[in-house]
Amino acid sequence: MNYFRDKVIWITGASSGIGEALALQLSASGARLILTSRNENALQQVKSQCTGPAAVLPADLSAGPFHDLVQAAISEYGKIDILINNAGIGQRATAEATSEAVLRRIMELDFYAPVLLTQAIIPHFRENGGGQVVVTGSMAGLMGVPRRTAYSAAKHAAMGYFESLQTEHDIPGFSITIISPGRVRTNLSLNALHGNGARHGQMDEGQEKGIPAATCARKIIQAISRQRKHVVIAGEEKWLWWMRKFIPPLYYTIARKYGSKDV
Ligand SMILES: NC(=O)c1ccc[n+]([C@@H]2O[C@H](COP(=O)([O-])OP(=O)(O)OC[C@H]3O[C@@H](n4cnc5c(N)ncnc54)[C@H](OP(=O)(O)O)[C@@H]3O)[C@@H](O)[C@H]2O)c1
């Protein structure tokens, strides 16, 4: 756990779920944290449970300017070592029912925000002799999932961007870790968007059966400390990913069967 001692770690989506669990565990490992999401009160709650230094930096990441936000984050401790792009929003609607506004809202937060924050922080990492970017993708970023067309597209796009960046960058000491979780028991389904922008407001059965956020966070932290390029963190649904890879017709049959359900 010494890997994280005194490191400055900026976590987006830190008010809830996976981000909150990351904050608590990284704080216990001696990291100095910057916590970002929209809900300042919830961030203060997370901060109050942290055992080490933590700064609250509220922001709506569905809109820039990202350069100013990065400068504000750097000014908290004078540097950033690790950026964890974790904020995200889900979807519960068919492609046909999903309005353009919802499609764009999901792309803004799940694709553009991690990309533009990363672009804005790279010069800092270049000057400081390195740094780490982590992005919470999804198993839906590795395969198509019913009623998640916009979400899956945004996560696929993020996967493509960050994997390409891994192959291209020439910054010494800089690494990128992409995390593809399966189902994790968080508020993701409660906060997911219907096609008209309404909040889904339900804890779906599949979400409920997901692995605990603390377990997911522990595995993410392990992947960060090992500077892994890509890890899939999931319970038994991991077999769907293998099925999609090796027996695609069976995957499509199963996915279509559940296509109309909130799973
Ligand atoms: N749970 C799963 O099964 C699962 C599976 C695969 C991938 N993931 C990914 O894991 C990440 C974390 O999700 P979670 O499961 O922990 O869900 P969650 O409990 O709903 O947390 C989502 C976080 O994102 C923040 N957020 C939402 N909209 C935002 C905005 N416009 N600007 C800034 N922050 C915003 C929320 O905080 P505020 O409301 O305070 O803004 C919250 O902290 C997401 O990227 C999600 O796609 C989750």
The ligand as a Gaussian input file, in Angstrom:
#p B3LYP/6-31G(d) Opt

LIG

0 1
 N      -22.087000       0.077000     -10.905000
 C      -21.867000      -0.667000     -11.976000
 O      -22.446000      -1.760000     -12.138000
 C      -20.891000      -0.195000     -13.011000
 C      -20.515000      -1.078000     -14.014000
 C      -19.632000      -0.657000     -14.989000
 C      -19.141000       0.610000     -14.962000
 N      -19.513000       1.474000     -13.986000
 C      -18.985000       2.836000     -14.011000
 O      -18.474000       3.176000     -12.738000
 C      -18.467000       4.605000     -12.611000
 C      -19.019000       4.966000     -11.238000
 O      -20.393000       4.632000     -11.186000
 P      -21.096000       4.003000      -9.888000
 O      -21.478000       2.643000     -10.238000
 O      -20.283000       4.246000      -8.694000
 O      -22.458000       4.850000      -9.890000
 P      -23.012000       6.015000      -8.934000
 O      -23.069000       5.515000      -7.541000
 O      -24.258000       6.497000      -9.581000
 O      -21.881000       7.140000      -9.005000
 C      -21.771000       8.000000     -10.103000
 C      -20.884000       9.156000      -9.708000
 O      -20.771000      10.057000     -10.824000
 C      -21.066000      11.387000     -10.374000
 N      -21.659000      12.190000     -11.440000
 C      -22.816000      11.944000     -12.113000
 N      -23.069000      12.939000     -12.981000
 C      -22.041000      13.838000     -12.848000
 C      -21.734000      15.084000     -13.473000
 N      -22.530000      15.606000     -14.427000
 N      -20.608000      15.736000     -13.092000
 C      -19.807000      15.221000     -12.122000
 N      -20.038000      14.037000     -11.512000
 C      -21.147000      13.354000     -11.867000
 C      -22.048000      11.190000      -9.219000
 O      -22.013000      12.281000      -8.314000
 P      -23.022000      13.535000      -8.276000
 O      -24.402000      13.023000      -8.416000
 O      -22.689000      14.144000      -6.938000
 O      -22.599000      14.435000      -9.392000
 C      -21.455000       9.960000      -8.544000
 O      -20.404000      10.344000      -7.675000
 C      -19.275000       5.140000     -13.785000
 O      -18.392000       5.609000     -14.782000
 C      -20.008000       3.911000     -14.290000
 O      -20.331000       3.999000     -15.656000
 C      -20.387000       1.100000     -12.996000

